[in-house]
Amino acid sequence: MVFLRMTQHGLSCGDGGFHIDPWGPVERAVITHAHADHASRGSRHYLAARDGAHILRARLGNEARIQLLEYGEAVDLDGHRLTLHPAGHILGSAQVRIERRGHVTVFTGDYKLQPDPTCRPFELVRCHALITESTFGLPVYRWDEPEQVFADIRAWWKSNREAGRASVLFAYALGKAQRILMGLDPSAGPIFTHELVEELNRRYRMSGVALPNTLPLGKATGKTEWGRAIILAPPSARGTAWMGTLGECSTALASGWMRLRGARNRRGGDRGFVLSDHADWPGLMETIAATGAERVFVTHGYVEPVVRLLREKGIHAEPLKAKFADDETAED
């Protein structure tokens, strides 16, 4: 049986000598993806999926010792057979499958079931025990088809162009911004990016993802361009000095939290687009059932509603403490 427990550094497999997505420096860290709440600096050794190598370097630094695995490639860690499998969250995101003496435990990390051309699709992994995220673990969180969301974004951009104002779309710099880029029409007008987004675009292209052409904001040639442009920036850029250089503009935020009107009002902006890189409620329920897991541990988000429903269905379910409650700032 695989023994995992929560420690002061996060989820630990003591017998295997490793942590998964530790909260601080450890001897050996298995990283599910490069968002800040899952990849922290300072560990002696790292293990991660090869697809995310370039963006993980941006997070961990060039001095980090990282062992890269292909999806499905096995490594033995003190008698534990460990493999990584696509999670569909962002480029290089992985589920961690751990097998010991015939018993299989899977840690999903962050995952989504919707299609995303910037990363490999989610792969269902059957197991005896499952540790699943539950960022959007409430029945109200149900996602529209991505193409409809992208059509709405393109229509908003077109409306702003016709009015001669810039379109500023706030989205997480890693993963969300690149996914949105793939849904835009580059012939409609110039696409500018905040420097954080542009650096991650560069690393996506290094990884073989064919993103549309973009220009960093510093390459803008004058106010006449803004009226036709869409600008992608992280949410942390809202209210900063560069916003004042854009003149008249319309702002929007792309996030799963936009499903609730109250969330849209709290975050301001003219529009909210419901687009998430996490599984929605039906996706969570579908995945948990399909794994065949006899024991389910729920973490990271709306934990209690998921645990309660699973117990009502006769599944052994328990909450598992996480350092970060949601992805509101951790992924920015």
Sequence and secondary structure as in RCSB ss.txt:
>XXXX:A:sequence
MVFLRMTQHGLSCGDGGFHIDPWGPVERAVITHAHADHASRGSRHYLAARDGAHILRARLGNEARIQLLEYGEAV
DLDGHRLTLHPAGHILGSAQVRIERRGHVTVFTGDYKLQPDPTCRPFELVRCHALITESTFGLPVYRWDEPEQVF
ADIRAWWKSNREAGRASVLFAYALGKAQRILMGLDPSAGPIFTHELVEELNRRYRMSGVALPNTLPLGKATGKTE
WGRAIILAPPSARGTAWMGTLGECSTALASGWMRLRGARNRRGGDRGFVLSDHADWPGLMETIAATGAERVFVTH
GYVEPVVRLLREKGIHAEPLKAKFADDETAED
>XXXX:A:secstr
    EEETTEEEETTTTEEES SS  SEEE S SSTTT  S  SEEEEEGGGHHHHHHHH TT  EEEE TT  E
EETTEEEEEEE SSSTT EEEEEEETTEEEEE  S   S  TTS        SEEEEEETT STT     HHHHH
HHHHHHHHHHHHHT EEEEE  TTTHHHHHHTTS GGGS EEE HHHHHHHHHHHHTT      EEGGG   HHH
HTT EEEE GGGTTSGGGGGS SEEEEEE GGGGSHHHHHHH SSEEE   SS  HHHHHHHHHHHT SEEEEEE
ESHHHHHHHHHHTT EEEE   S S STTTT 
